[in-house]
Amino acid sequence: MGSTSRCPEVPGVTVSFGERFAASEQFDAVYAQGMELVERTAAYLDGPGRQEAKQLKPHVALTYSTESMRLTARLLDLASWLLIRRSLRDGDITEEEARRKRARLKLHTSGRPSHIANFHELPERLQALIKESFVLSDRIMRIDRSLEPVSENEATRPAAKNPVAAQIAEIQAAFNAAIR
């Protein structure tokens, strides 16, 4: 469940980004940030958020309900991803189990604040939590993509030729010929 790369210091040794990341302080920081956001969101939605929602106009209350459900679902998927990575790091699950569990998650970025009707009429704390959840989601999705295994075909296949580089070379050759 992790991409690998050649270790320049030790020829022939491959380094797993996933294993190194999971064992790093960076992972611990992302994990703590994610779990803390889950806790803050739950506390808000169960407490002050309920009171604020009761004071909203009906059309905004509908948006509040919809977006609080989307926020909760997004955070559940992010927390699940974090728990899977931690379980894999701690040896509680195998790479295969982690792959199967990861496949069930829906990490995506639909419903950005700019696409949410009445977003600016929502309570400020909910707006902040939604924005913060997208920042975390973007970070986790970047990490997740970097952890995807590289197939043997991709690892051994030569890099694709750059068509723009070929055109630039032709232009340079033409100019060099014109200068002579």
MODELLER restraints for C-alpha pairs under 7 A, 6 or more apart:
rsr = mdl.restraints
at = mdl.atoms
rsr.add(forms.Gaussian(group=physical.xy_distance, feature=features.Distance(at['CA:1:A'], at['CA:95:A']), mean=6.00, stdev=0.5))
rsr.add(forms.Gaussian(group=physical.xy_distance, feature=features.Distance(at['CA:1:A'], at['CA:99:A']), mean=6.20, stdev=0.5))
rsr.add(forms.Gaussian(group=physical.xy_distance, feature=features.Distance(at['CA:1:A'], at['CA:147:A']), mean=6.11, stdev=0.5))
rsr.add(forms.Gaussian(group=physical.xy_distance, feature=features.Distance(at['CA:1:A'], at['CA:148:A']), mean=5.80, stdev=0.5))
rsr.add(forms.Gaussian(group=physical.xy_distance, feature=features.Distance(at['CA:1:A'], at['CA:149:A']), mean=5.65, stdev=0.5))
rsr.add(forms.Gaussian(group=physical.xy_distance, feature=features.Distance(at['CA:2:A'], at['CA:16:A']), mean=6.03, stdev=0.5))
rsr.add(forms.Gaussian(group=physical.xy_distance, feature=features.Distance(at['CA:2:A'], at['CA:17:A']), mean=6.13, stdev=0.5))
rsr.add(forms.Gaussian(group=physical.xy_distance, feature=features.Distance(at['CA:2:A'], at['CA:18:A']), mean=4.57, stdev=0.5))
rsr.add(forms.Gaussian(group=physical.xy_distance, feature=features.Distance(at['CA:2:A'], at['CA:147:A']), mean=4.07, stdev=0.5))
rsr.add(forms.Gaussian(group=physical.xy_distance, feature=features.Distance(at['CA:2:A'], at['CA:148:A']), mean=5.29, stdev=0.5))
rsr.add(forms.Gaussian(group=physical.xy_distance, feature=features.Distance(at['CA:2:A'], at['CA:149:A']), mean=5.09, stdev=0.5))
rsr.add(forms.Gaussian(group=physical.xy_distance, feature=features.Distance(at['CA:3:A'], at['CA:16:A']), mean=5.90, stdev=0.5))
rsr.add(forms.Gaussian(group=physical.xy_distance, feature=features.Distance(at['CA:3:A'], at['CA:17:A']), mean=5.85, stdev=0.5))
rsr.add(forms.Gaussian(group=physical.xy_distance, feature=features.Distance(at['CA:3:A'], at['CA:18:A']), mean=6.62, stdev=0.5))
rsr.add(forms.Gaussian(group=physical.xy_distance, feature=features.Distance(at['CA:3:A'], at['CA:146:A']), mean=6.46, stdev=0.5))
rsr.add(forms.Gaussian(group=physical.xy_distance, feature=features.Distance(at['CA:3:A'], at['CA:147:A']), mean=4.91, stdev=0.5))
rsr.add(forms.Gaussian(group=physical.xy_distance, feature=features.Distance(at['CA:3:A'], at['CA:148:A']), mean=5.48, stdev=0.5))
rsr.add(forms.Gaussian(group=physical.xy_distance, feature=features.Distance(at['CA:3:A'], at['CA:149:A']), mean=4.49, stdev=0.5))
rsr.add(forms.Gaussian(group=physical.xy_distance, feature=features.Distance(at['CA:3:A'], at['CA:150:A']), mean=5.69, stdev=0.5))
rsr.add(forms.Gaussian(group=physical.xy_distance, feature=features.Distance(at['CA:4:A'], at['CA:14:A']), mean=6.14, stdev=0.5))
rsr.add(forms.Gaussian(group=physical.xy_distance, feature=features.Distance(at['CA:4:A'], at['CA:15:A']), mean=5.35, stdev=0.5))
rsr.add(forms.Gaussian(group=physical.xy_distance, feature=features.Distance(at['CA:4:A'], at['CA:16:A']), mean=4.36, stdev=0.5))
rsr.add(forms.Gaussian(group=physical.xy_distance, feature=features.Distance(at['CA:4:A'], at['CA:17:A']), mean=5.86, stdev=0.5))
rsr.add(forms.Gaussian(group=physical.xy_distance, feature=features.Distance(at['CA:5:A'], at['CA:14:A']), mean=5.45, stdev=0.5))
rsr.add(forms.Gaussian(group=physical.xy_distance, feature=features.Distance(at['CA:5:A'], at['CA:15:A']), mean=5.41, stdev=0.5))
rsr.add(forms.Gaussian(group=physical.xy_distance, feature=features.Distance(at['CA:5:A'], at['CA:16:A']), mean=6.69, stdev=0.5))
rsr.add(forms.Gaussian(group=physical.xy_distance, feature=features.Distance(at['CA:6:A'], at['CA:12:A']), mean=6.92, stdev=0.5))
rsr.add(forms.Gaussian(group=physical.xy_distance, feature=features.Distance(at['CA:6:A'], at['CA:13:A']), mean=6.05, stdev=0.5))
rsr.add(forms.Gaussian(group=physical.xy_distance, feature=features.Distance(at['CA:6:A'], at['CA:14:A']), mean=4.60, stdev=0.5))
rsr.add(forms.Gaussian(group=physical.xy_distance, feature=features.Distance(at['CA:6:A'], at['CA:15:A']), mean=6.14, stdev=0.5))
rsr.add(forms.Gaussian(group=physical.xy_distance, feature=features.Distance(at['CA:7:A'], at['CA:13:A']), mean=5.60, stdev=0.5))
rsr.add(forms.Gaussian(group=physical.xy_distance, feature=features.Distance(at['CA:7:A'], at['CA:14:A']), mean=5.56, stdev=0.5))
rsr.add(forms.Gaussian(group=physical.xy_distance, feature=features.Distance(at['CA:7:A'], at['CA:15:A']), mean=5.90, stdev=0.5))
rsr.add(forms.Gaussian(group=physical.xy_distance, feature=features.Distance(at['CA:17:A'], at['CA:147:A']), mean=6.66, stdev=0.5))
rsr.add(forms.Gaussian(group=physical.xy_distance, feature=features.Distance(at['CA:18:A'], at['CA:147:A']), mean=5.47, stdev=0.5))
rsr.add(forms.Gaussian(group=physical.xy_distance, feature=features.Distance(at['CA:19:A'], at['CA:89:A']), mean=6.93, stdev=0.5))
rsr.add(forms.Gaussian(group=physical.xy_distance, feature=features.Distance(at['CA:21:A'], at['CA:27:A']), mean=5.99, stdev=0.5))
rsr.add(forms.Gaussian(group=physical.xy_distance, feature=features.Distance(at['CA:22:A'], at['CA:85:A']), mean=6.69, stdev=0.5))
rsr.add(forms.Gaussian(group=physical.xy_distance, feature=features.Distance(at['CA:22:A'], at['CA:86:A']), mean=6.85, stdev=0.5))
rsr.add(forms.Gaussian(group=physical.xy_distance, feature=features.Distance(at['CA:22:A'], at['CA:89:A']), mean=5.88, stdev=0.5))
rsr.add(forms.Gaussian(group=physical.xy_distance, feature=features.Distance(at['CA:23:A'], at['CA:89:A']), mean=6.80, stdev=0.5))
rsr.add(forms.Gaussian(group=physical.xy_distance, feature=features.Distance(at['CA:31:A'], at['CA:82:A']), mean=6.00, stdev=0.5))
rsr.add(forms.Gaussian(group=physical.xy_distance, feature=features.Distance(at['CA:34:A'], at['CA:79:A']), mean=6.48, stdev=0.5))
rsr.add(forms.Gaussian(group=physical.xy_distance, feature=features.Distance(at['CA:35:A'], at['CA:79:A']), mean=6.55, stdev=0.5))
rsr.add(forms.Gaussian(group=physical.xy_distance, feature=features.Distance(at['CA:38:A'], at['CA:75:A']), mean=6.24, stdev=0.5))
rsr.add(forms.Gaussian(group=physical.xy_distance, feature=features.Distance(at['CA:41:A'], at['CA:129:A']), mean=6.73, stdev=0.5))
rsr.add(forms.Gaussian(group=physical.xy_distance, feature=features.Distance(at['CA:52:A'], at['CA:123:A']), mean=6.88, stdev=0.5))
rsr.add(forms.Gaussian(group=physical.xy_distance, feature=features.Distance(at['CA:53:A'], at['CA:61:A']), mean=6.01, stdev=0.5))
rsr.add(forms.Gaussian(group=physical.xy_distance, feature=features.Distance(at['CA:53:A'], at['CA:64:A']), mean=6.90, stdev=0.5))
rsr.add(forms.Gaussian(group=physical.xy_distance, feature=features.Distance(at['CA:60:A'], at['CA:118:A']), mean=6.25, stdev=0.5))
rsr.add(forms.Gaussian(group=physical.xy_distance, feature=features.Distance(at['CA:60:A'], at['CA:121:A']), mean=6.71, stdev=0.5))
rsr.add(forms.Gaussian(group=physical.xy_distance, feature=features.Distance(at['CA:60:A'], at['CA:122:A']), mean=6.68, stdev=0.5))
rsr.add(forms.Gaussian(group=physical.xy_distance, feature=features.Distance(at['CA:63:A'], at['CA:118:A']), mean=6.95, stdev=0.5))
rsr.add(forms.Gaussian(group=physical.xy_distance, feature=features.Distance(at['CA:64:A'], at['CA:122:A']), mean=6.50, stdev=0.5))
rsr.add(forms.Gaussian(group=physical.xy_distance, feature=features.Distance(at['CA:71:A'], at['CA:130:A']), mean=6.25, stdev=0.5))
rsr.add(forms.Gaussian(group=physical.xy_distance, feature=features.Distance(at['CA:75:A'], at['CA:133:A']), mean=6.94, stdev=0.5))
rsr.add(forms.Gaussian(group=physical.xy_distance, feature=features.Distance(at['CA:77:A'], at['CA:105:A']), mean=5.88, stdev=0.5))
rsr.add(forms.Gaussian(group=physical.xy_distance, feature=features.Distance(at['CA:77:A'], at['CA:106:A']), mean=6.50, stdev=0.5))
rsr.add(forms.Gaussian(group=physical.xy_distance, feature=features.Distance(at['CA:77:A'], at['CA:107:A']), mean=6.65, stdev=0.5))
rsr.add(forms.Gaussian(group=physical.xy_distance, feature=features.Distance(at['CA:78:A'], at['CA:137:A']), mean=6.78, stdev=0.5))
rsr.add(forms.Gaussian(group=physical.xy_distance, feature=features.Distance(at['CA:81:A'], at['CA:102:A']), mean=6.73, stdev=0.5))
rsr.add(forms.Gaussian(group=physical.xy_distance, feature=features.Distance(at['CA:84:A'], at['CA:98:A']), mean=6.09, stdev=0.5))
rsr.add(forms.Gaussian(group=physical.xy_distance, feature=features.Distance(at['CA:87:A'], at['CA:93:A']), mean=5.84, stdev=0.5))
rsr.add(forms.Gaussian(group=physical.xy_distance, feature=features.Distance(at['CA:88:A'], at['CA:94:A']), mean=6.25, stdev=0.5))
rsr.add(forms.Gaussian(group=physical.xy_distance, feature=features.Distance(at['CA:88:A'], at['CA:95:A']), mean=6.81, stdev=0.5))
rsr.add(forms.Gaussian(group=physical.xy_distance, feature=features.Distance(at['CA:88:A'], at['CA:98:A']), mean=6.60, stdev=0.5))
rsr.add(forms.Gaussian(group=physical.xy_distance, feature=features.Distance(at['CA:107:A'], at['CA:141:A']), mean=6.81, stdev=0.5))
rsr.add(forms.Gaussian(group=physical.xy_distance, feature=features.Distance(at['CA:113:A'], at['CA:119:A']), mean=6.40, stdev=0.5))
